[in-house]
Amino acid sequence: MKFTRVALAVTTGLLLAACGNLSKVSSEGTAELEDLVWPKVDRAGFNHSGSQEGSWPNWDNVRLIERGMNKDQLYNLIGRPHFAEGLYGVREWDYVFHYRENGEHKICQYKILFDKNYDAQSFFWYPNGCNGNSTYTLSGDTLFDFDKDQLTADGRQVIADVAEKLKASNAKEVQVTGFTDRLGSEAYNLDLSKRRAATVGGMLQSLGVTAAISTNGLGKAHQVKACTGEKGQALRDCLRPNRRVEIKASGTTATNSTEAGLEGPSALYDKNYPYPPKR
C-alpha cells in the first residue's frame, strides 16, 4: 500500500512536470512581460554540442511568422522548439537564435505564445532588441513640415524619445541620415536631406546624447516606395515613406537584466533588410 502511494505521488509529479508552460500564458495567448520566464540557454536541446546551443535561423523565414499560425506552420519555418516546456497543453515555445552583426557573434532568445486553440498570438525577444545595434527609421513628415528643415512640435518629442533610448543604451556612435522623395531636383533634395539630418543631430546633442554624432544626407537615394499611377497630392502622400530620417547607433551596452520585449535584432529582423547598396 505504501509503495502504491509513493508510485502514485511520483506519477502525479511527472504528469504535472509534463503539463503547462514556463510562463503565465492567458487563454488568448498573451502574457505580461514580468510574467515571462526564459529558460537558460545551456539547457537548449537543439544542436547541443557542448559549445553552441540553438540554431542559425533563416531570417527570411523568421520574418514570415505572423499571428494565427499553427504549430505545424511554425515548425516548417523555424524548426522545432529548442526547449522541453512539457508534453501536454504546451502553449509556449522557446528558441535560441545565433546571428552576426558587423562581424560580431550574438545570441538572442525568441518566445512564441499560443492561445487555447494552439494558434500563435504573441512573440517576444530576450533581451529586447537582442543587444544589437539600434536603428530608428523616423517619418520625415512627422519630424518636419513639407519642404522645411526645422522640427515640428511632434518631431521634437519624437527625437526626445529617441535621445532617451540612446542614452539608456550608452551608445558610442550615432549616425543620422536624411532622405527625401524623388520630387524636385537632385541637388535641392540632397541639400534638404543634409539640413534635416543636421537638425536632428543637433537636437540629440542638445538633449545630452554624448555619443559621437555624425550626420549625412542622401537626398532621393534609396527610395523605399515607388509610386507610378498617382498625381498631385495623392503622389506626395504615396511617396511619404521615402521622406525619412534614419538614426543608427552602435557600441550600445548589452542588456544585463531580465528585460524582454517585442524587438528582434534590428539589422536582421527589419523588413527592409538587406538594405540597398550605397552609391
Secondary structure, 3 states (H helix, E strand, C coil): CHHHHHHHHHHHHHHHHHECCCCCCCCCCCCCHHHCCCCCHHHCCCCCCCCCCCECCCHHHHHHCCCCCEHHHHHHHHCCCCCCCCCECCCEEEEEEEEEECCEEEEEEEEEEECCCCEEEEEEEECHHHHCCEEEEEEHHHHECCCCCCECHHHHHHHHHHHHHHHHCCCCEEEEEEECCCCCCHHHHHHHHHHHHHHHHHHHHHCCCCCEEEEEECCCCCCCCCCCCCCHHHHHHHCHHHCEEEEEEECCCCCCCCCCECCCCHHHHCCCCCCCCCC
